Amino acid sequence: MTAEVADALATGGPVVALESTIISHGLPRPDNLRIAGEIEQAVRSAGAIPATIAVLGGAVRVGLDQAGLAAVSGRPDVAKVSARDLAIVLARATPGATTVASTAYLAGLAGIRVFATGGLGGVHRGATETFDESADLRMLAETPITVVCAGVKSILDVPATLERLETLSVGLVGYRTDRFPGFYRTDSGQPVPWRAESAEEIAEIMAMRDRLGQRQALVVANPLAESDQLDPRLHDRVLADGLTAAAVGGVQGKDVTPFLLGYFHEQTHGASLAANVRLVLSNAALAARIAVADAKLYR
């Protein structure tokens, strides 16, 4: 843990956890290093301390310096590390970038209460036959952290994912919206059960969750502005083509998401990447405001 993050946690200051898979696997090189810095700066500009989490040198790193960010963004041997992989990569001293599941788990161990990401994992299309469901969902059911996201990745089965979140008793609120965002799109076509209008309101929900002793996460769905979203018709066409390409190419399991994100980037000529960056920056800033509001309640 960096001294900056440790000091903030020791004094009850606002800290926002950030995943590192988006840097290593979700963004193209060499832009990923620059964007990683912009994400951290979005947290700082809103008054909180960023804590990007990764596995480097056989140890969990909660907060990365510039050398750590450069290693995650530039090394070709960085593994995509979910919660199940943590013990293995640590024992083997394999460099690893953390997913939503592993970041939430490690942030919870460190005492970080707010986490910003792009889009959650969830139930994959065709899961009734493949049983393909992201580990993110199970971890959210077991970790009392607040996760700010732009919904779930639009390549997934969104209605089924929302059903699973309900079954797992994971709280869900829309930030100034009644609609569940669709990652690249402002609206996935699905509603959210509750709406919150401010970071302070979300902090009050977090405080009440603590009093109740609930162990599930709170998901805050933060949509892109309509002017910032990927054109919905372009999105739907590229998604259909990408799913076909993945099936023809035999892409399966954890390789599906990076394949489709890369396919979107290529076929939209970078428009999906630009939307992805905008939503991550927006989520980081909102998460920081929530962390600040949460810290004030406990001072």
DAVENPE-V302841 format. One record per pair of residues at least 6 apart in sequence whose C-alpha atoms are under 8 Angstrom apart, sorted by the first residue. I is the first residue (numbers start at 1). J is the second residue. If there is no record, write none. Layout:
I,J / I,J
This chain:
1,60 / 1,61 / 1,62 / 1,63 / 2,61 / 2,62 / 2,63 / 2,64 / 2,65 / 4,49 / 5,15 / 5,49 / 5,50 / 5,51 / 5,62 / 5,63 / 8,14 / 8,15 / 8,49 / 9,15 / 9,111 / 9,112 / 12,295 / 12,298 / 12,299 / 13,48 / 13,292 / 13,295 / 14,47 / 14,48 / 14,49 / 14,288 / 14,291 / 14,292 / 14,294 / 14,295 / 15,48 / 15,49 / 15,50 / 15,51 / 15,112 / 15,113 / 15,114 / 15,288 / 15,291 / 16,43 / 16,48 / 16,49 / 16,50 / 16,51 / 16,112 / 16,113 / 16,114 / 16,115 / 16,116 / 16,284 / 16,287 / 16,288 / 16,291 / 17,50 / 17,51 / 17,52 / 17,53 / 17,103 / 17,107 / 17,112 / 17,114 / 17,115 / 17,116 / 18,50 / 18,51 / 18,52 / 18,53 / 18,103 / 18,115 / 18,116 / 18,117 / 19,52 / 19,53 / 19,54 / 19,97 / 19,98 / 19,99 / 19,100 / 19,103 / 19,116 / 19,117 / 20,52 / 20,53 / 20,54 / 20,72 / 20,97 / 20,98 / 20,99 / 21,80 / 21,81 / 21,97 / 21,98 / 21,99 / 23,32 / 23,33 / 23,35 / 23,36 / 23,72 / 23,73 / 24,32 / 24,72 / 24,73 / 24,74 / 24,78 / 24,97 / 25,80 / 25,258 / 26,258 / 26,261 / 26,262 / 27,273 / 29,73 / 29,74 / 30,73 / 30,74 / 32,73 / 33,69 / 33,70 / 33,73 / 33,74 / 35,277 / 36,69 / 38,281 / 39,280 / 39,281 / 39,284 / 40,50 / 40,52 / 40,284 / 42,281 / 42,282 / 42,284 / 42,285 / 43,49 / 43,50 / 43,284 / 43,285 / 43,287 / 43,288 / 44,50 / 44,288 / 45,285 / 46,285 / 46,286 / 46,288 / 46,289 / 47,288 / 47,289 / 47,292 / 48,288 / 48,289 / 48,291 / 48,292 / 49,288 / 50,63 / 51,62 / 51,63 / 51,64 / 52,61 / 52,62 / 52,63 / 52,64 / 53,60 / 53,61 / 53,62 / 53,63 / 53,64 / 53,97 / 53,98 / 53,103 / 53,106 / 53,107 / 54,60 / 54,61 / 54,62 / 54,64 / 54,72 / 54,95 / 54,96 / 54,97 / 54,98 / 55,61 / 55,89 / 55,90 / 55,94 / 55,95 / 55,96 / 55,97 / 55,98 / 56,68 / 56,93 / 56,94 / 56,95 / 56,96 / 57,93 / 57,94 / 57,95 / 58,89 / 58,90 / 58,91 / 58,92 / 58,93 / 58,94 / 58,95 / 59,90 / 59,93 / 60,90 / 62,107 / 62,110 / 72,78 / 72,95 / 72,96 / 72,97 / 77,95 / 78,94 / 78,95 / 78,96 / 78,97 / 79,94 / 79,95 / 79,96 / 79,97 / 80,96 / 80,97 / 80,98 / 80,99 / 81,89 / 81,96 / 81,97 / 81,98 / 81,99 / 81,102 / 82,98 / 82,99 / 82,100 / 82,101 / 82,102 / 82,135 / 83,99 / 83,101 / 83,102 / 83,105 / 83,135 / 84,102 / 86,102 / 89,95 / 89,96 / 100,117 / 100,120 / 100,121 / 100,136 / 101,135 / 101,136 / 101,137 / 101,139 / 101,140 / 104,115 / 104,139 / 104,140 / 104,143 / 104,145 / 105,139 / 105,143 / 107,113 / 107,115 / 108,143 / 108,144 / 108,145 / 112,145 / 113,144 / 113,145 / 113,146 / 113,291 / 114,145 / 114,146 / 114,147 / 114,148 / 114,287 / 114,288 / 114,290 / 114,291 / 115,145 / 115,146 / 115,147 / 115,148 / 115,287 / 116,147 / 116,148 / 116,149 / 116,280 / 116,283 / 116,284 / 116,287 / 117,147 / 117,148 / 117,149 / 117,150 / 117,280 / 117,283 / 117,284 / 118,149 / 118,150 / 118,151 / 118,183 / 118,276 / 118,279 / 118,280 / 118,283 / 119,149 / 119,150 / 119,151 / 119,152 / 119,153 / 119,183 / 120,136 / 120,149 / 120,150 / 120,151 / 120,152 / 120,153 / 121,133 / 121,134 / 121,135 / 121,136 / 121,137 / 121,152 / 121,153 / 121,156 / 122,133 / 122,134 / 122,135 / 122,136 / 122,137 / 122,152 / 122,153 / 122,156 / 122,157 / 122,158 / 122,161 / 123,132 / 123,133 / 123,134 / 123,156 / 123,157 / 123,158 / 123,160 / 123,161 / 123,164 / 124,132 / 124,133 / 124,134 / 124,155 / 124,156 / 124,157 / 125,155 / 125,156 / 125,157 / 126,132 / 127,133 / 132,253 / 137,164 / 137,165 / 137,168 / 138,168 / 140,170 / 140,216 / 140,217 / 141,165 / 141,168 / 141,169 / 141,170 / 141,215 / 141,216 / 141,217 / 142,215 / 142,216 / 142,217 / 143,215 / 143,216 / 143,217 / 144,214 / 144,215 / 144,216 / 144,217 / 144,218 / 145,216 / 145,217 / 145,218 / 146,206 / 146,217 / 146,218 / 146,219 / 146,220 / 147,217 / 147,218 / 147,219 / 147,220 / 147,287 / 148,219 / 148,220 / 148,221 / 148,222 / 148,283 / 148,284 / 148,286 / 148,287 / 149,219 / 149,220 / 149,221 / 149,222 / 149,280 / 149,283 / 150,181 / 150,182 / 150,183 / 150,221 / 150,222 / 150,223 / 150,224 / 150,279 / 150,280 / 150,283 / 151,180 / 151,181 / 151,182 / 151,183 / 151,221 / 151,222 / 151,223 / 152,158 / 152,181 / 152,182 / 152,183 / 153,182 / 153,183 / 153,184 / 154,182 / 154,183 / 154,184 / 154,188 / 155,239 / 155,257 / 155,260 / 158,188 / 158,190 / 159,190 / 165,171 / 169,216 / 170,216 / 170,217 / 170,218 / 170,219 / 171,216 / 171,217 / 171,218 / 171,219 / 172,192 / 172,193 / 172,194 / 172,218 / 172,219 / 172,220 / 172,221 / 173,192 / 173,193 / 173,194 / 173,195 / 173,196 / 173,218 / 173,219 / 173,220 / 173,221 / 174,180 / 174,192 / 174,193 / 174,194 / 174,195 / 174,196 / 174,220 / 174,221 / 174,222 / 175,195 / 175,196 / 175,197 / 175,198 / 175,220 / 175,221 / 175,222 / 175,223 / 176,195 / 176,196 / 176,197 / 176,198 / 176,222 / 177,195 / 177,196 / 177,222 / 177,223 / 178,191 / 178,192 / 178,193 / 178,194 / 178,195 / 179,187 / 179,188 / 179,189 / 179,190 / 179,191 / 179,192 / 180,187 / 180,188 / 180,189 / 180,190 / 180,191 / 180,192 / 180,221 / 180,223 / 181,187 / 181,188 / 181,189 / 181,190 / 181,221 / 181,222 / 181,223 / 181,224 / 182,188 / 182,189 / 182,223 / 183,223 / 183,224 / 183,276 / 183,279 / 184,224 / 184,229 / 184,230 / 184,235 / 184,272 / 184,275 / 184,276 / 184,279 / 185,223 / 185,224 / 185,226 / 185,229 / 185,230 / 185,231 / 185,232 / 186,223 / 186,224 / 186,225 / 186,226 / 186,229 / 187,223 / 196,202 / 199,286 / 199,289 / 199,290 / 199,293 / 200,290 / 200,293 / 200,294 / 202,290 / 203,290 / 203,291 / 203,293 / 203,294 / 203,297 / 204,294 / 206,218 / 206,294 / 207,294 / 207,297 / 222,282 / 222,283 / 223,279 / 224,278 / 224,279 / 224,282 / 228,275 / 228,278 / 229,275 / 230,271 / 230,272 / 230,275 / 234,268 / 238,264 / 238,267 / 238,268 / 239,260 / 239,264 / 242,260 / 242,263 / 242,264 / 243,260 / 246,252 / 246,256 / 246,259 / 246,260 / 251,259 / 264,270 / 264,272 / 264,273 / 265,271 / 265,272 / 265,273
